[in-house]
Amino acid sequence: MRIKEINWLDIGGEEAVLKVVSDTDCLVCFSCPCSCDVGDVLGEPLECLDTDNIILCETKDNIIEKMEGEFKYKLRGGLLYTSPSPRDRTR
């Protein structure tokens, strides 16, 4: 996936809304700190915040489905990390 568009909310605070696209999918996400440029290819997975309705399925397809609301999507893809993040361990 690559960054198609950047809408800066606060340049000094490095906060932006990104439009991220692939050949078949498109999503809009918040980024902070944002050090990306238009055309950059994402090398790392996106981190999802405030998630719900997470289920394990056998399907191997990656799917992005836009729902009602600015940052609401139904995502299907592979799970990369199953342990708590380092940030959770310090709480």
C-alpha positions in Angstrom: 0.0 0.0 0.0 1.1 3.5 -0.7 0.2 7.0 0.5 -1.9 8.8 -2.1 -2.8 11.9 -0.2 -1.9 13.8 3.1 -4.1 16.2 4.8 -2.1 17.9 7.6 -4.0 18.7 10.8 -1.0 20.1 12.6 2.3 20.2 10.8 4.3 21.1 13.9 2.6 18.3 15.9 3.1 15.9 12.9 -0.6 15.0 12.9 -2.1 14.1 9.5 -4.9 12.2 7.9 -3.6 9.9 5.2 -5.3 8.3 2.2 -3.6 4.9 1.8 -4.3 2.9 -1.4 -3.4 -0.3 -3.1 -4.4 -1.6 -6.6 -7.8 -2.7 -5.2 -8.3 -1.0 -1.8 -8.4 2.5 -0.2 -8.6 3.6 3.4 -8.3 6.9 5.3 -6.3 6.8 8.6 -4.9 9.2 11.2 -1.1 9.3 11.6 0.9 10.8 14.5 3.8 11.3 14.3 3.6 11.5 10.5 6.9 11.5 8.7 5.4 10.3 5.4 5.4 11.8 1.9 2.9 11.3 -0.9 4.0 8.2 -2.9 5.7 6.5 0.1 5.1 2.8 0.3 4.1 1.4 3.7 6.8 -0.9 5.0 5.2 -1.6 8.4 1.7 -2.8 9.2 -1.0 -0.2 10.2 -1.8 -0.2 13.9 -5.6 -0.3 14.6 -7.0 1.6 17.6 -10.4 1.2 19.3 -11.0 -2.2 17.6 -14.0 -4.4 18.2 -15.7 -7.5 16.8 -12.3 -9.3 16.3 -12.8 -12.9 15.2 -10.5 -15.6 13.9 -11.4 -16.9 10.5 -9.9 -19.3 8.0 -10.1 -17.0 5.0 -6.8 -15.9 3.6 -8.1 -12.9 1.6 -7.2 -9.4 2.7 -10.3 -7.2 2.5 -10.9 -3.5 3.4 -14.6 -2.5 3.5 -15.6 1.1 4.2 -18.4 1.5 6.8 -20.4 4.6 7.8 -18.2 7.1 9.6 -14.9 8.9 8.9 -12.5 6.3 10.2 -14.6 3.1 10.2 -13.6 0.1 8.3 -14.1 -3.6 8.3 -10.7 -5.2 7.8 -9.8 -8.8 7.1 -6.2 -9.9 7.0 -3.4 -11.8 8.7 -2.6 -11.4 12.4 1.0 -10.4 12.9 1.4 -9.9 16.6 -0.4 -12.0 19.2 1.4 -10.7 22.4 0.8 -7.4 24.1 2.6 -4.4 22.7 5.7 -3.0 24.6 3.5 0.0 25.4 1.0 -2.2 27.2 3.7 -3.9 29.3 4.8 -0.5 30.9 1.3 0.3 32.2 
